[in-house]
């Protein structure tokens, strides 16, 4: 059984809210690999991320001065 089979998926808008950013910024971070997010998951026209990856990203959240806006 894959370890991600029952992992919580979080919509991009919720990810943005948790980081205090816009969904557009989260999209830019995904493309730039700012947090090392794995590829987003697309379900029914919505974009999701795995909760474990979000929590790992929070620990390594970039500073404003490093250009991650």
N, C-alpha and C positions, 0 to 999 in steps of 0.2 A: 504494500500500500504506500502510495506517495505521501510524503509528509505534508504536502500542500492540499490534500484532498478535502480536509475539513477546516481549512484556515479561513478566517474572516476576510471578506473582500470589502474594501472601503472605496466608495465613489470618489472620483477626482475632486468634486466640490467639497466633500468632507475633508479630504487631505489638505486642500487649500485653507479651509477654515482652521484646521488644527495647527497649521504653520503661520496663520495670520497673513496669508497671501491670496492672490487671485488665482482662479483656475488657469488663466493664461500663463501666469508665472510658473505654476506647477508643470505645465506643458513644456515650457522652455527648459526647466530643470531636467525633465525627462530626456529631452533631445540632447542636452549638454552633458548628461551623465553626472550632474552635480552630486547626487547622493548615491549613485550606483543603483538606482531603482532598476529592477528587472523590467522587462517589457510590460507595458500596461495590458490589462485584460479587457477585451471588448465584448460586452454582453448586451444585447438588445439596445444598441445605439448609445450605450453608456460606457464610460471608461473607469476601471477599477484598479486598485493596487492591493497587494497582500498586506495585512496588518503587521506582520513581522518585519517586513521591509520598511514600513513607515516608522515603526518604533526604532529600528536600527538607524534610520536616517536622522531621527530626532537627536540621537546621541551624538552624531557627527554633523549636526546642522552647521552650515557655513555662516560666517559672520558677514554682515552687510559690507564691510570693507573689502571682502574678498570677491565682490562683484556678483554675488548671488542675490538678485532682487526679484 
